[in-house]
């Protein structure tokens, strides 16, 4: 498994320890996390209030608004992140898990708001700076720091089939009825 090979190599090079630098070297793991957040964003929708008039083009909403439509200031708008992340206009084969979507050459021309697991702009959910989105980088390092040791020490096997997974809204997007996973120690040679 490619992600396990990367994690094992980084752990081996750092005498079994993870550092901020070694976590940054887990590029494939990062792409897997991003793809997981694309398919199953923790926050499935966000709401915003318009601060200026917005023109909806007929191209985008022709089915609903046959003519262009002006959205006035103060309108509450809902953005369905789960839907945006599965929109085939942005994501070819949107229901397929493909971490390489996040390779630089595959991300270069993508619309900047087609991937927004932490929202976007000055009101995103994890820290925003004009120069760097430090909170999102910190969150990614935290996720890698939690996931890498699990991958290094365990084989993870789903008990329930992914195709049967049903998710539903709560404070965050959650599996309805849970989702069971077996943690099999690497020592038992699960590979």
C-alpha positions in Angstrom: 0.0 0.0 0.0 1.5 3.3 -1.2 0.6 5.4 1.8 2.0 2.8 4.2 5.3 2.7 2.3 5.6 6.4 2.5 4.8 6.5 6.2 7.1 3.6 7.0 10.0 5.2 5.1 9.5 8.6 6.9 9.3 6.9 10.3 12.4 4.8 9.5 14.4 7.9 8.4 13.4 9.6 11.7 14.1 6.7 14.1 10.4 6.0 14.6 9.6 9.7 15.5 7.5 12.2 13.7 8.7 15.8 13.5 7.1 18.8 11.8 9.6 18.4 9.0 8.9 14.7 8.6 5.2 15.3 8.6 5.7 17.7 5.7 7.3 14.9 3.8 4.2 12.8 3.9 2.9 14.2 0.6 0.9 11.1 -0.5 -0.8 10.9 2.9 -1.7 14.6 2.6 -3.2 13.9 -0.8 -5.2 11.0 0.6 -6.5 13.2 3.5 -7.5 15.9 1.0 -9.3 13.4 -1.2 -11.1 12.0 1.9 -12.1 15.6 2.8 -13.3 16.2 -0.7 -15.5 13.1 -0.7 -16.6 13.4 2.9 -16.2 17.0 4.1 -16.7 17.4 7.8 -18.9 20.4 7.3 -21.3 19.7 4.5 -22.7 23.2 4.0 -22.0 26.8 5.0 -24.1 29.9 5.0 -23.1 33.4 4.2 -24.9 36.8 3.9 -24.1 38.7 0.8 -22.3 42.0 1.4 -22.8 43.2 -2.1 -25.1 42.5 -5.0 -24.2 39.3 -6.9 -25.2 38.4 -10.4 -26.0 34.7 -11.0 -25.3 33.9 -14.6 -27.7 32.0 -16.8 -24.9 29.5 -17.6 -24.6 28.3 -14.0 -28.3 28.3 -13.1 -30.1 28.0 -16.4 -32.3 25.2 -15.1 -33.5 27.3 -12.2 -33.3 30.8 -13.5 -33.7 31.0 -17.3 -32.4 34.6 -17.2 -29.6 36.0 -15.1 -30.7 36.8 -11.6 -29.5 39.6 -9.2 -29.0 38.6 -5.6 -29.5 41.6 -3.3 -27.2 42.7 -0.4 -28.2 40.9 2.8 -29.4 37.7 1.2 -28.6 34.5 3.1 -26.8 32.1 0.7 -26.1 28.4 1.4 -23.2 26.7 -0.2 -23.5 22.9 -0.3 -19.8 21.9 0.1 -20.6 18.2 -0.2 -22.2 18.9 -3.6 -19.4 21.2 -4.8 -16.8 18.6 -4.0 -18.7 16.1 -6.1 -19.5 18.4 -9.0 -18.3 16.8 -12.3 -17.6 20.2 -13.7 -14.7 20.5 -11.3 -14.0 16.8 -10.6 -13.9 14.2 -13.3 -15.3 10.9 -11.9 -16.3 12.7 -8.8 -17.2 9.6 -6.8 -13.9 7.9 -7.3 -11.2 8.1 -4.6 -8.2 9.5 -6.4 -5.5 11.3 -4.3 -3.5 12.2 -7.3 -6.2 14.8 -8.1 -4.2 16.9 -5.7 -0.9 16.7 -7.4 0.3 20.2 -8.4 -0.1 19.5 -12.1 -3.7 18.3 -11.6 -4.7 21.2 -9.3 -3.2 24.1 -11.3 -6.2 25.1 -13.3 -8.9 24.1 -10.8 -11.3 26.7 -9.6 -10.1 28.1 -6.3 -13.5 27.5 -4.6 -14.0 24.0 -6.0 -12.3 22.5 -2.9 -13.3 24.1 0.4 -13.3 21.6 3.2 -12.5 24.5 5.7 -14.6 27.0 3.8 -12.7 29.9 2.2 -12.0 33.5 2.5 -11.9 35.7 5.6 -14.6 33.7 7.4 -13.2 30.2 6.9 -13.4 28.0 9.9 -9.7 27.7 10.6 -7.7 30.9 10.8 -7.2 33.1 7.7 -4.3 35.4 6.9 -3.8 37.5 3.8 -0.5 35.8 3.3 -0.8 32.3 4.6 -3.6 30.0 5.7 -1.7 28.9 8.8 -4.6 27.3 10.6 -5.4 25.0 7.7 -1.7 24.0 7.5 -1.7 23.3 11.2 -4.8 21.2 10.9 -3.2 19.2 8.1 -0.1 18.6 10.2 -2.4 17.4 13.1 -4.3 15.0 10.9 -1.0 13.6 9.6 0.3 13.3 13.1 -2.7 11.3 14.1 -3.0 9.1 11.0 0.6 8.3 10.3 1.2 6.3 13.6 -2.0 4.4 13.0 -1.0 3.4 9.5 2.5 2.6 10.7 1.3 0.3 13.5 -2.0 -1.1 12.2 -3.7 -2.4 9.1 -7.1 -0.8 8.9 -9.8 -2.9 7.5 -13.4 -1.9 7.0 -16.0 -4.1 8.6 -18.8 -2.4 6.7 -18.6 -2.0 3.0 -17.9 1.6 1.8 -20.6 1.3 -0.8 -23.1 0.8 2.1 -21.9 3.9 4.0 -24.7 6.5 4.4 -23.8 9.9 5.8 -26.1 12.5 7.3 -25.9 15.9 8.7 -25.3 16.7 12.3 -23.0 19.4 13.7 -20.6 17.7 11.2 -21.2 15.1 8.5 -21.4 11.7 10.1 -21.9 8.1 9.1 -25.5 7.1 9.9 -25.3 4.2 12.2 -21.6 4.4 12.5 -18.9 2.8 10.4 -16.9 0.0 11.9 -13.1 -0.5 11.2 -10.8 -3.3 12.3 -7.4 -2.2 13.7 -5.1 -5.2 13.1 -1.6 -4.8 14.6 1.2 -4.9 12.0 3.0 -7.5 14.1 0.4 -10.0 12.9 1.5 -9.5 9.3 -1.7 -8.1 8.0 -0.1 -6.8 4.9 
